[in-house]
Amino acid sequence: MTYEELVQQIKETAESADAGKIQEHVAFQFNIEGEGAGAFYLEIKDGKAYVEPYEYHDRDVLIRCTAETLLKIMEGKLDPVMAYTLQKIKVEGDLGKALLLKEVVGQKKAEKKAAKKTAKKTEK
């Protein structure tokens, strides 16, 4: 996966999530190591998520990880706290704001679960 493909995939995932319950401004910078290496940011402001392929110098949180790990987190397949505990991600900055990533991911996971339930009911 290239850097551009990674940023596009994260952008689609994050911008389709409901960040409305996050009332404060938070900026995450992701430094991707290995395949798809590069830096980009996810900013949450006014209840919306924005992803851009640039460094964010006034960031609240810097997260270092591989593209594979970040994709698993954003798709709700890997809990961000578990990833931190297992040292799959390294976090610098405000850990309280870093936990807000779980809010965005958690919303996505809940949407997937609801879609599966609806699909099962439709099959019956």
Backbone as a chain_set.jsonl record, in Angstrom:
{"seq": "MTYEELVQQIKETAESADAGKIQEHVAFQFNIEGEGAGAFYLEIKDGKAYVEPYEYHDRDVLIRCTAETLLKIMEGKLDPVMAYTLQKIKVEGDLGKALLLKEVVGQKKAEKKAAKKTAKKTEK", "coords": {"N": [[0.847, -1.18, 0.0], [0.565, 2.192, -0.856], [1.648, 5.412, 0.403], [-0.155, 7.441, -0.353], [-2.483, 5.94, -0.932], [-3.012, 4.907, 1.591], [-3.524, 7.268, 3.115], [-5.816, 8.157, 1.771], [-7.6, 6.044, 2.31], [-7.796, 6.149, 5.119], [-8.829, 8.687, 5.339], [-11.388, 8.403, 4.136], [-12.54, 6.563, 5.917], [-12.403, 7.915, 8.434], [-13.749, 10.348, 7.924], [-16.295, 9.482, 7.426], [-17.169, 8.643, 9.836], [-18.979, 9.338, 12.876], [-18.188, 12.06, 14.495], [-19.435, 13.739, 16.147], [-19.97, 13.633, 18.902], [-17.682, 14.437, 20.086], [-16.744, 17.243, 21.46], [-14.631, 18.956, 21.777], [-11.678, 20.461, 20.299], [-9.326, 18.497, 18.621], [-6.195, 17.318, 17.543], [-4.568, 14.85, 15.81], [-1.456, 13.565, 14.912], [-0.177, 11.274, 12.659], [2.546, 9.24, 12.324], [3.664, 7.167, 10.061], [5.282, 4.099, 9.83], [7.428, 1.926, 7.932], [5.82, 0.092, 5.303], [4.068, 2.32, 3.2], [5.01, 4.589, 4.417], [5.096, 7.786, 6.037], [3.781, 11.03, 7.009], [0.721, 12.25, 8.337], [-2.323, 13.999, 9.224], [-5.133, 13.794, 11.483], [-7.797, 15.664, 12.216], [-10.153, 16.783, 14.536], [-12.832, 18.787, 14.646], [-15.498, 20.969, 15.414], [-17.302, 18.847, 15.499], [-16.698, 17.239, 13.326], [-14.564, 15.123, 11.338], [-11.39, 15.517, 9.874], [-8.964, 14.708, 7.464], [-5.691, 15.128, 6.405], [-2.811, 15.139, 4.25], [-0.411, 16.086, 5.687], [2.055, 17.305, 8.064], [1.195, 18.183, 11.419], [1.85, 20.768, 13.218], [1.001, 21.947, 15.632], [-0.113, 19.886, 17.039], [-2.048, 17.749, 19.221], [-1.556, 15.164, 19.846], [0.83, 12.708, 18.982], [1.127, 9.9, 17.055], [2.847, 6.957, 16.464], [3.126, 4.297, 14.234], [2.56, 1.272, 12.286], [1.168, 1.086, 8.96], [-0.619, -1.035, 8.694], [-1.39, -1.544, 11.367], [-2.668, 0.891, 12.023], [-4.802, 0.89, 10.201], [-6.256, -1.322, 11.126], [-7.044, -0.331, 13.61], [-8.62, 1.897, 12.85], [-10.655, 0.613, 11.49], [-11.95, -0.614, 13.484], [-11.107, -3.075, 14.318], [-9.029, -3.406, 16.024], [-8.505, -2.415, 19.248], [-7.629, 0.845, 20.278], [-6.472, 1.323, 22.822], [-5.626, -1.208, 23.573], [-3.778, -1.62, 21.528], [-1.867, 0.272, 22.242], [-1.102, -0.742, 24.74], [0.01, -3.167, 23.954], [2.165, -2.213, 22.675], [2.034, -1.663, 19.968], [1.481, 0.737, 18.962], [2.999, 3.919, 19.416], [2.703, 6.614, 21.56], [2.813, 10.096, 21.861], [2.396, 13.044, 23.724], [-0.758, 14.46, 24.695], [-2.352, 12.164, 26.483], [-4.971, 11.898, 27.318], [-6.425, 13.186, 25.299], [-5.645, 11.516, 23.277], [-7.142, 9.267, 23.778], [-9.55, 9.975, 22.71], [-9.578, 9.121, 20.127], [-10.559, 6.615, 20.258], [-13.258, 7.098, 20.55], [-14.084, 7.914, 17.984], [-13.433, 5.63, 16.49], [-14.93, 3.74, 17.916], [-17.531, 4.498, 17.298], [-17.651, 3.845, 14.604], [-17.366, 1.094, 14.762], [-19.717, 0.4, 16.115], [-21.588, 1.099, 14.175], [-21.033, -0.809, 12.188], [-21.755, -3.144, 13.54], [-24.497, -2.744, 13.899], [-25.314, -2.729, 11.238], [-24.783, -5.384, 10.521], [-26.63, -6.716, 12.165], [-29.039, -5.784, 11.068], [-28.834, -6.854, 8.503], [-28.955, -9.588, 9.088], [-31.57, -9.801, 10.089], [-32.989, -9.165, 7.82], [-32.424, -11.33, 6.193], [-33.939, -13.369, 7.315]], "CA": [[0.0, 0.0, 0.0], [1.347, 3.42, -0.906], [1.283, 6.466, 1.351], [-1.354, 8.109, -0.864], [-3.611, 5.024, -0.747], [-3.278, 4.85, 3.026], [-4.164, 8.522, 3.534], [-7.168, 8.162, 1.204], [-8.433, 5.077, 3.032], [-8.043, 6.7, 6.464], [-9.704, 9.846, 5.132], [-12.745, 7.9, 3.913], [-13.013, 5.943, 7.153], [-12.57, 8.918, 9.492], [-14.743, 11.36, 7.585], [-17.635, 8.898, 7.453], [-17.503, 8.377, 11.237], [-19.689, 10.413, 13.567], [-17.345, 12.649, 15.531], [-20.274, 14.752, 16.765], [-19.962, 13.632, 20.37], [-16.42, 15.042, 20.533], [-17.016, 18.669, 21.409], [-13.407, 19.754, 21.802], [-10.787, 20.357, 19.144], [-8.193, 17.599, 18.859], [-5.418, 17.048, 16.331], [-3.671, 13.703, 15.889], [-0.55, 13.372, 13.787], [0.242, 9.886, 12.533], [3.798, 8.989, 11.614], [3.585, 5.778, 9.637], [6.586, 3.477, 9.608], [7.357, 0.752, 7.059], [5.051, 0.267, 4.075], [3.194, 3.487, 3.23], [5.595, 5.532, 5.375], [4.855, 9.208, 5.862], [3.062, 11.681, 8.104], [-0.52, 12.939, 8.01], [-3.044, 14.282, 10.461], [-6.58, 13.672, 11.65], [-8.235, 16.758, 13.08], [-11.575, 16.776, 14.854], [-13.298, 20.112, 15.081], [-16.911, 21.227, 15.114], [-18.012, 17.588, 15.344], [-16.34, 16.57, 12.071], [-13.179, 14.654, 11.234], [-10.703, 15.916, 8.649], [-7.667, 14.058, 7.303], [-4.877, 15.777, 5.376], [-1.467, 14.538, 4.161], [0.612, 17.028, 6.144], [2.349, 17.284, 9.494], [0.401, 19.149, 12.175], [2.846, 21.201, 14.203], [0.354, 22.25, 16.915], [-0.896, 18.686, 17.351], [-2.237, 17.353, 20.617], [-1.072, 13.798, 19.998], [1.611, 12.118, 17.89], [1.045, 8.441, 17.118], [3.729, 6.251, 15.531], [2.731, 2.9, 14.051], [2.573, 0.82, 10.901], [-0.091, 1.288, 8.24], [-1.485, -2.168, 9.017], [-1.944, -1.326, 12.71], [-3.602, 2.015, 11.99], [-6.013, 0.458, 9.494], [-7.013, -2.183, 12.041], [-7.642, 0.55, 14.615], [-9.665, 2.717, 12.242], [-11.757, -0.259, 11.084], [-12.56, -1.165, 14.693], [-10.638, -4.45, 14.525], [-8.025, -3.365, 17.089], [-8.77, -1.348, 20.202], [-6.451, 1.701, 20.407], [-5.849, 1.143, 24.138], [-4.928, -2.493, 23.484], [-2.617, -1.403, 20.655], [-0.887, 0.993, 23.052], [-0.642, -1.685, 25.758], [0.852, -4.161, 23.273], [3.239, -1.434, 22.053], [1.886, -1.621, 18.517], [1.537, 2.169, 18.671], [3.698, 4.753, 20.389], [1.944, 7.851, 21.675], [3.437, 11.239, 22.526], [1.464, 14.153, 23.867], [-1.877, 14.406, 25.63], [-2.973, 10.831, 26.451], [-6.414, 12.084, 27.454], [-6.947, 13.449, 23.958], [-5.379, 10.318, 22.463], [-8.265, 8.36, 24.007], [-10.687, 10.394, 21.887], [-9.543, 8.32, 18.904], [-11.434, 5.472, 20.531], [-14.635, 7.556, 20.317], [-14.317, 7.892, 16.54], [-13.371, 4.223, 16.101], [-16.05, 3.071, 18.554], [-18.729, 4.821, 16.527], [-17.573, 3.061, 13.373], [-17.597, -0.301, 15.144], [-21.139, 0.29, 16.435], [-22.312, 1.151, 12.905], [-20.851, -2.11, 11.541], [-22.541, -4.121, 14.298], [-25.901, -2.478, 13.58], [-25.527, -3.153, 9.851], [-24.82, -6.844, 10.53], [-27.913, -7.113, 12.759], [-30.074, -5.495, 10.081], [-28.679, -7.836, 7.421], [-29.442, -10.882, 9.596], [-33.03, -9.728, 10.172], [-33.483, -9.146, 6.448], [-32.281, -12.688, 5.67], [-34.966, -14.245, 7.898]], "C": [[0.888, 1.238, 0.0], [0.853, 4.402, 0.156], [-0.031, 7.126, 0.919], [-2.598, 7.244, -0.673], [-4.007, 4.944, 0.724], [-4.028, 6.097, 3.484], [-5.598, 8.566, 3.015], [-8.098, 7.219, 1.969], [-8.775, 5.578, 4.434], [-9.007, 7.881, 6.36], [-11.155, 9.393, 4.964], [-13.34, 7.314, 5.191], [-13.33, 6.993, 8.216], [-13.688, 9.906, 9.171], [-16.159, 10.805, 7.543], [-18.082, 8.568, 8.879], [-18.212, 9.584, 11.838], [-18.819, 10.922, 14.707], [-18.116, 13.714, 16.311], [-20.246, 14.783, 18.277], [-18.651, 14.172, 20.94], [-16.562, 16.546, 20.351], [-15.76, 19.536, 21.388], [-12.604, 19.564, 20.521], [-9.645, 19.417, 19.512], [-7.516, 17.32, 17.521], [-4.432, 15.917, 16.601], [-2.739, 13.759, 14.69], [-0.13, 11.915, 13.812], [1.532, 9.838, 11.742], [3.819, 7.497, 11.321], [4.977, 5.275, 9.299], [6.412, 2.253, 8.722], [6.599, 1.068, 5.786], [4.093, 1.452, 4.207], [3.707, 4.586, 4.15], [5.31, 6.984, 5.006], [4.1, 9.755, 7.055], [1.795, 12.33, 7.559], [-1.258, 13.198, 9.316], [-4.541, 14.033, 10.33], [-6.96, 14.757, 12.65], [-9.73, 16.639, 13.303], [-11.926, 18.161, 15.372], [-14.729, 20.3, 14.611], [-17.671, 19.932, 14.81], [-17.729, 16.834, 14.052], [-14.867, 16.188, 12.079], [-12.62, 15.035, 9.87], [-9.345, 15.219, 8.616], [-6.936, 14.741, 6.158], [-3.464, 15.213, 5.409], [-0.328, 15.496, 4.529], [0.926, 16.766, 7.61], [1.521, 18.372, 10.152], [1.265, 19.597, 13.344], [2.257, 21.542, 15.57], [-0.514, 21.088, 17.371], [-1.01, 18.478, 18.86], [-1.554, 16.018, 20.878], [-0.279, 13.394, 18.753], [1.574, 10.612, 18.088], [1.95, 7.853, 16.044], [3.285, 4.789, 15.464], [2.892, 2.509, 12.587], [1.211, 1.101, 10.272], [-1.093, 0.195, 8.609], [-2.163, -1.975, 10.375], [-2.978, -0.206, 12.692], [-4.9, 1.631, 11.28], [-6.882, -0.431, 10.382], [-7.718, -1.346, 13.107], [-8.824, 1.307, 14.016], [-10.865, 1.893, 11.793], [-12.449, -0.901, 12.284], [-12.146, -2.594, 14.986], [-9.588, -4.545, 15.635], [-8.322, -2.166, 17.975], [-7.511, -0.493, 20.368], [-5.72, 1.542, 21.748], [-5.054, -0.164, 24.16], [-3.667, -2.353, 22.619], [-1.492, -0.695, 21.411], [-0.266, 0.05, 24.084], [0.321, -2.712, 25.16], [2.038, -3.524, 22.543], [3.231, -1.521, 20.529], [1.823, -0.175, 18.033], [2.324, 2.836, 19.783], [3.005, 6.102, 20.379], [2.758, 8.888, 22.431], [2.4, 12.337, 22.618], [0.387, 13.864, 24.898], [-2.597, 13.052, 25.525], [-4.488, 10.908, 26.6], [-7.054, 12.336, 26.098], [-6.705, 12.261, 23.035], [-6.539, 9.328, 22.598], [-9.498, 8.734, 23.18], [-10.708, 9.649, 20.551], [-10.483, 7.122, 19.05], [-12.9, 5.844, 20.299], [-14.986, 7.471, 18.834], [-14.374, 6.447, 16.054], [-14.563, 3.472, 16.666], [-17.35, 3.307, 17.812], [-18.773, 3.984, 15.264], [-17.9, 1.594, 13.661], [-19.081, -0.531, 15.433], [-21.983, 0.296, 15.156], [-22.221, -0.197, 12.182], [-21.714, -3.178, 12.208], [-24.027, -3.971, 13.963], [-26.224, -2.945, 12.163], [-25.618, -4.677, 9.76], [-26.153, -7.35, 11.075], [-29.049, -6.921, 11.758], [-30.029, -6.514, 8.948], [-29.216, -9.204, 7.844], [-30.965, -10.913, 9.634], [-33.648, -9.784, 8.772], [-33.44, -10.539, 5.833], [-33.408, -13.606, 6.126], [-36.284, -14.052, 7.274]], "O": [[1.849, 1.321, 0.765], [-0.225, 4.233, 0.727], [-0.917, 7.343, 1.746], [-3.653, 7.753, -0.296], [-5.192, 4.917, 1.058], [-5.05, 5.995, 4.164], [-6.504, 8.971, 3.743], [-9.249, 7.561, 2.241], [-9.913, 5.446, 4.883], [-9.893, 8.045, 7.198], [-12.052, 9.953, 5.594], [-14.508, 7.546, 5.504], [-14.4, 6.963, 8.826], [-14.48, 10.259, 10.045], [-17.123, 11.567, 7.616], [-19.25, 8.249, 9.102], [-18.06, 10.71, 11.364], [-18.727, 10.289, 15.759], [-17.522, 14.499, 17.049], [-20.471, 15.831, 18.882], [-18.53, 14.346, 22.153], [-16.508, 17.057, 19.232], [-15.817, 20.711, 21.026], [-12.83, 18.621, 19.763], [-9.065, 19.53, 20.592], [-8.177, 17.113, 16.503], [-3.582, 16.005, 17.487], [-3.19, 13.979, 13.566], [0.231, 11.382, 14.862], [1.601, 10.337, 10.618], [3.974, 6.674, 12.223], [5.743, 5.925, 8.588], [5.363, 1.609, 8.753], [6.71, 2.168, 5.246], [3.389, 1.574, 5.209], [2.931, 5.422, 4.613], [5.287, 7.356, 3.832], [3.813, 9.025, 8.004], [1.793, 12.888, 6.462], [-0.879, 12.692, 10.373], [-5.118, 14.058, 9.243], [-6.494, 14.758, 13.79], [-10.488, 16.418, 12.358], [-11.399, 18.632, 16.379], [-15.111, 19.838, 13.536], [-18.571, 19.916, 13.97], [-18.444, 15.89, 13.717], [-14.039, 16.829, 12.727], [-13.29, 14.896, 8.847], [-8.656, 15.152, 9.634], [-7.49, 14.914, 5.072], [-2.968, 14.848, 6.475], [0.608, 15.682, 3.751], [0.168, 16.094, 8.31], [1.183, 19.371, 9.517], [1.393, 18.885, 14.34], [2.957, 21.433, 16.577], [-1.54, 21.293, 18.021], [-0.195, 18.958, 19.647], [-1.042, 15.765, 21.968], [-0.667, 13.698, 17.625], [1.939, 10.105, 19.149], [1.841, 8.198, 14.867], [3.095, 4.133, 16.488], [3.308, 3.318, 11.758], [0.226, 1.327, 10.975], [-2.275, 0.472, 8.811], [-3.362, -2.213, 10.516], [-4.049, -0.343, 13.282], [-5.983, 2.013, 11.724], [-8.106, -0.302, 10.385], [-8.862, -1.627, 13.463], [-9.902, 1.35, 14.608], [-11.978, 2.413, 11.723], [-13.418, -1.643, 12.123], [-12.766, -3.26, 15.815], [-9.294, -5.635, 16.125], [-8.383, -1.033, 17.498], [-6.429, -1.041, 20.578], [-4.492, 1.618, 21.801], [-3.948, -0.219, 24.697], [-2.618, -2.906, 22.948], [-0.316, -1.021, 21.243], [0.95, 0.045, 24.277], [1.319, -3.078, 25.782], [2.813, -4.212, 21.879], [4.278, -1.462, 19.885], [2.072, 0.113, 16.863], [2.321, 2.389, 20.93], [2.748, 6.668, 19.316], [3.318, 8.611, 23.491], [1.613, 12.536, 21.693], [0.602, 13.115, 25.851], [-3.362, 12.825, 24.587], [-5.208, 10.067, 26.061], [-8.1, 11.769, 25.783], [-7.482, 12.028, 22.109], [-6.876, 8.63, 21.642], [-10.385, 7.905, 22.976], [-11.757, 9.56, 19.914], [-11.112, 6.683, 18.088], [-13.696, 4.997, 19.895], [-16.068, 7.007, 18.476], [-15.268, 6.084, 15.29], [-15.154, 2.648, 15.969], [-18.18, 2.404, 17.71], [-19.828, 3.469, 14.896], [-18.617, 0.943, 12.901], [-19.636, -1.555, 15.033], [-22.98, -0.422, 15.066], [-23.212, -0.674, 11.628], [-22.325, -4.008, 11.535], [-24.727, -4.965, 13.768], [-27.298, -3.496, 11.922], [-26.436, -5.205, 9.006], [-26.74, -8.285, 10.532], [-29.914, -7.785, 11.616], [-31.071, -6.983, 8.489], [-29.855, -9.896, 7.052], [-31.584, -11.911, 9.265], [-34.706, -10.382, 8.576], [-34.313, -10.897, 5.043], [-33.791, -14.523, 5.4], [-37.25, -14.714, 7.654]]}, "num_chains": 1, "name": "protein.A"}
